[in-house]
Amino acid sequence: MIRLHQDTSRLLNRSAIVVKPAPPFLDWLHEADPTSKDLGLDDLRQEPAVYLLPEMRSPHELERVLRRCFDTIFTAELDGWLRDESAWPAKRTLSMFRTWFEVSSYSMLIDFLDTDLSYD
């Protein structure tokens, strides 16, 4: 049974981005991994990753944070679909990241659960 806060919800001091593969990512995957040829963009987007980032209040702040962490996220996305690093694009740029992925940002993260967050 999920226990929700009875008195109030808690606003988390984080922002989040949801990263979904775009057509260039699918093209790369099909070329790098022939076993993926039957996968379509909808398959890759079924369960997108959600990344928690520092609290951001403006698009300018999001841009600043993405400049610092896009390669870490890019690497996580590549690794999630193909572990062979030799098949990954060697030179990854923020511009390439923006072409290969659709990014949505969210600034209101509300925790309704009555348990502490944990990390695996």
C-alpha positions in Angstrom: 0.0 0.0 0.0 1.3 3.4 -0.9 1.2 5.9 2.0 0.7 9.5 0.9 1.4 12.5 3.0 -1.8 13.4 4.8 -0.8 17.0 5.8 1.2 18.3 2.8 3.3 17.4 -0.1 7.0 18.2 -0.3 8.5 20.2 -3.1 11.9 18.7 -4.1 14.8 21.1 -4.6 15.5 19.6 -8.0 14.5 20.0 -11.6 14.1 17.1 -14.0 14.6 16.5 -17.7 13.1 13.7 -19.7 15.3 12.5 -22.6 13.8 10.7 -25.5 15.7 9.4 -28.5 15.2 11.3 -31.8 15.5 9.9 -35.4 19.4 10.4 -35.6 19.8 8.2 -32.5 17.6 5.5 -34.0 19.6 5.7 -37.3 22.9 5.3 -35.3 21.5 2.3 -33.3 20.3 0.5 -36.5 23.8 1.0 -38.0 25.8 0.1 -34.9 23.6 -2.9 -33.9 22.0 -4.8 -36.7 19.9 -6.8 -34.2 18.0 -3.5 -33.5 16.6 -3.2 -37.1 13.1 -4.1 -36.0 13.0 -1.3 -33.4 11.2 1.9 -34.2 11.3 5.3 -32.5 8.2 4.5 -30.5 10.0 1.5 -29.1 12.9 3.6 -27.9 10.7 6.2 -26.4 8.4 3.8 -24.4 10.2 4.4 -21.1 12.4 7.4 -21.3 15.0 8.3 -18.7 14.3 11.0 -16.2 17.3 12.9 -14.9 17.2 14.9 -11.8 19.3 18.0 -12.0 20.0 21.1 -9.8 17.0 23.3 -9.3 16.6 25.6 -12.4 14.3 28.6 -12.7 14.9 29.6 -16.3 15.8 28.3 -19.7 19.2 30.1 -19.3 19.9 28.0 -16.2 18.9 24.8 -18.1 21.2 25.7 -20.9 24.1 26.2 -18.4 23.5 22.9 -16.7 23.1 21.0 -20.0 26.5 22.4 -21.2 28.1 20.9 -18.1 26.3 17.5 -18.1 25.1 16.6 -21.6 28.0 14.2 -22.3 27.2 12.2 -19.1 23.6 12.0 -20.1 24.6 11.2 -23.8 26.8 8.4 -22.5 24.1 6.9 -20.3 21.7 6.9 -23.2 24.2 5.2 -25.5 25.1 2.7 -22.8 21.4 1.9 -22.2 21.1 0.7 -25.8 24.5 -0.6 -26.8 27.3 -1.4 -24.3 30.1 -1.5 -27.0 31.8 1.9 -26.5 33.8 1.4 -29.7 30.5 1.8 -31.6 29.6 5.1 -29.9 30.2 8.4 -31.6 33.7 9.5 -30.5 33.0 13.3 -30.7 29.8 14.2 -28.9 28.8 17.8 -28.8 25.9 19.7 -27.2 24.6 20.4 -30.7 24.7 16.7 -31.5 22.9 15.9 -28.2 20.1 18.3 -29.1 19.8 16.6 -32.5 19.9 13.1 -31.2 17.5 13.6 -28.3 14.3 15.4 -27.5 14.6 17.1 -24.0 11.7 18.2 -21.9 12.4 20.1 -18.6 10.3 20.2 -15.4 10.8 22.5 -12.4 8.0 21.3 -10.1 8.9 18.0 -8.6 6.5 17.1 -5.8 7.0 14.2 -3.4 3.7 12.8 -2.1 5.2 9.7 -0.5 5.6 9.3 3.2 9.0 7.7 2.9 12.5 9.0 2.5 14.2 8.9 -0.9 16.8 6.2 -1.3 19.6 5.6 -3.8 20.5 2.3 -5.5 
